[in-house]
Amino acid sequence: APRAAPHWSIGSLQRGLDAVDAVWGGKLIAEGLAVVGSGRVPGDASLLVRAAMPGLAALEQILSGAPDADRESGLGSLIGLGPGLTPSGDDLIGGALIALAALGRTECRDALWDRCRALLDGTNDISRIHLRAAALGYGAAALHDAIHATMSGERAGFRRALTALSAIGHTSGQDAFAGSLIVLRHELRGR
């Protein structure tokens, strides 16, 4: 279970995202979906990232609170997408769920989970269990540390957490943090 989210403000979140942007690039995001956490997808995005675009658009609609968000199958393009024991798309959604919990946006988290729950047949048993845990706010300690450090603007804490995140699976830690970053960037834009 995560420790309580830190005290944060729009200023601290902006400082945290600036710290992320200073290191979130290059070899770090060469595979998986981590690149989408940068807030801008390069024109020469991989096939994996391009396949994720409908799901990313659906995620943004859900974060915005659109009443009919993802009534089609947008999120379905993320479930089971990509390499790994827990596919990149699943990791990204899990990270988004955990960040929503950290921000106290439980209604939005629950709306995202309600839409994902119906799509879980599109992935494997292990990933389904990870997603169910994320819907309750549970995840890897390194992911919670990275989210909390970003929210509070703690640059040194973020760098330590990033090292630990990079050791989770082949791309799972980075993909999950990318989902968290989508949520944190949305929170900053929405305030």
N, C-alpha and C positions, 0 to 999 in steps of 0.2 A: 504494500500500500504506500502511496506517496506521502511525503510529509506535506503539511499545509503549504499552499501557494504563498510565495513571498509577497510582501507589500510591494506594489508596483504602481506606476503612473504612466501616462502617455510619454512623458520625457524619458523615463527609465526604459520603457519598451522601445522607443526610438533608438536610444543608445545601444540597447541589446541587439537590435536588428542591424545597426551600423557595424557592430562588432562581428556579427554573423557574416555580413556582406564582405567584410575585409578578408575572410578566409574561405568562404563558401564558393569555391571555384576550382578550375584546373583539374588535376587528377582526382581530386576529392569526389567530383560528381561525374566521372566519366561513364559510369554504368548505372543501371536502374533508373529510378525516377527522381533522384536527388536534385537534379537541375531545376525542377519546377519549384523548388523551395526558394530559388533566387528571386522570384517575383517577376521574372522575364524569361521567356523561353526563346532560345536562340533560333534563328531562321534555319539552321542546319541541324535541327533536333533529330534525335534518333527515331527509328521506326517505333520503338517502345513508347517514347514520349508522344509521338504523333497519335498512336493508338489510344493513349490515355486522355487525349484532349476532350472528348465528349464527357468523360467522367469528371474531369477537372472543372469543366463548365457547370456541370450539375452540382458539384460540391460548392462552387461559388454561389449558385442560386440558393442552395439550402442555407449557407452561411448568411445570405442576405435576407432570409426569412420569406422568400417568395412563396405564396400560398400553394401554388401548384408545382413547386420545384420538383424536378425529376420524376414526373408522373410517367415518363417514358422509361427508357432503359439506360440513361446516361451513366449512372453509377455502375451499372452492369459491365461497362467497358473497363472498369478498374478491378473488379473482383476477379481474382485468379490471374491477373495480368502480370506477366514478366517472370524473370528467373527466380529461383530460390525455393527453399523448403516452405517459407512463407513468401508468396509472390510479392513483387514490388508494389503493385496496386493495393493489395491488402495491407501491407505495412504502412503505406501512405494514409489510408483511411484510418487505421489504428492510431497513428500519430495525431491525426485531426481530432479523433474522439477524445484522446487524452488531453490535448491542448484545450479543447472546449471545456472539459471538466476542470482543468487548472484555472481557467478564467471564470469559472462559476456559471458558464452558459449551458446549464443542464438542459433547458428546453431545446436548444439547438442541437446539443449532443444527442438527445433522445430522438429528435426528428431525423437526424442523420442515421442513427442506429435503426430506427423503424424502417427506413428505406433500404438499408443494407441487409437487414435480417432476412428479407424475402429473397435475396440474391445469393445466399451462402452456399447453395448447391453448386455454384460455379467455382468453388475452390476446394481445398483439401481439409481433412479433419483437423490437422494441427493449426492451420491458419484460422479456421472457424473458432477454435478455442481461444486463440490470441485475440481475435476480433471481439469475442464475447467479453473477455477480460477488459479490453480497452473501452468497451461500452460502459463498464463500471468504473473507469478511471484508472485501471491498473495497467502497468507496463514496466519495462526495464528501468532500473534506477538511473542509468545513464541518460535515458530519454527524459525522465522527470527533471534530472539535474540540468540538462540543456534547456528545457523549456523554462524552468525557474530562473536560470542565469540570464536568459534572454529577456524575460519579463522584468527582472530587477535591474537589468543593465550591467550585470557583473561580468566584465570582460574576461578576467582570469578564470572564473568559474566556467564560463562557456568554453574556453579553450581546453580545459581539463575534460569537460563532458564530451566535447567533440572527439577527443582521442578515444574515449571509452565507447562512444557511439560507433566509431569506425571499426571497432573490433567485434561488433554484433553482426553475425552472419556475413554473407558476401556483400550485400548492399542493404540489409534490413534496417540497421540502425540509421543509416543516412536517409533511406526512403521514409522511415517513420518520422524522422525530424523534418523532412520536407513537408509532410502533411501537417505537422505542427506549425511550421513556418507559414504555410498558406493561411491557417487560422489566425496566427499572431499578426500577420500583415493585414488581414481583413479587419481585425480588431482595431489596429492603428488607423486604417482608412475610415472606419466607421465612427470614430470619436471626434 
